[in-house]
Amino acid sequence: MKLMKRIHRSLSKVVAGIALLFVSGFGWSQEAFRFADLPWGLSQAETSAHLQARGYEFLYYMGDGEWMAFGGEVFGFEASVVTLGEKLAPDHPTVKLIVVTHTSDHAVRYERFFEAEDVYDRLRAALVDRYGQPDGSSRSFTDPYWRGDGYETQAVENGRVDYYAYWIRDDSSYLQIEIDTDVDVVVTYEGPGWAAEYDRLQEESTSDF
């Protein structure tokens, strides 16, 4: 599933961001990272009710039932909201949330990068306004591409563009925005409980070796 590939791909940048914490330091604002004012640790039923009350449509469960997918809209583009609950807990309390704004759906391929860049800039500005300046960020093209060469969308798809920003809290919660290689804008929220769940999932994935 395309959406699940996005989720797995986001983990590598999250780990890299945490590694850079000791270089960049913490952001000045310690407001909790929340999407749609969703508190961390709610049960799946509570999370679903909260998001639906905010206008997001429940779509389906994923994985072994610990993932939930919702549909919505951001700046006129279709958006997917995916939540992850603790896998082994009976009510799967929410520890992670990903929002994907599907700017790649723009009909004109050449313009997809510029649509993504516009949405990225607007969402990044909103996050800065709420949480302060990011702990790390990048806005760059890698040779042989550059902004203005007419191949911006191709550069993104080939992984030669780094547009991202991230925030880290001293309770290990994490927030990141990026333009991914699908030319979509992805915002990842991770609550204080995600670090322990990530470690458990890593241990589970290597338990047979």
Summary of the structure (lengths in Angstrom):
residues: 209
radius of gyration: 17.0
end to end distance: 26.1
largest distance: 52.1
contacts: 632
relative contact order: 0.19
helix: 36%
strand: 27%
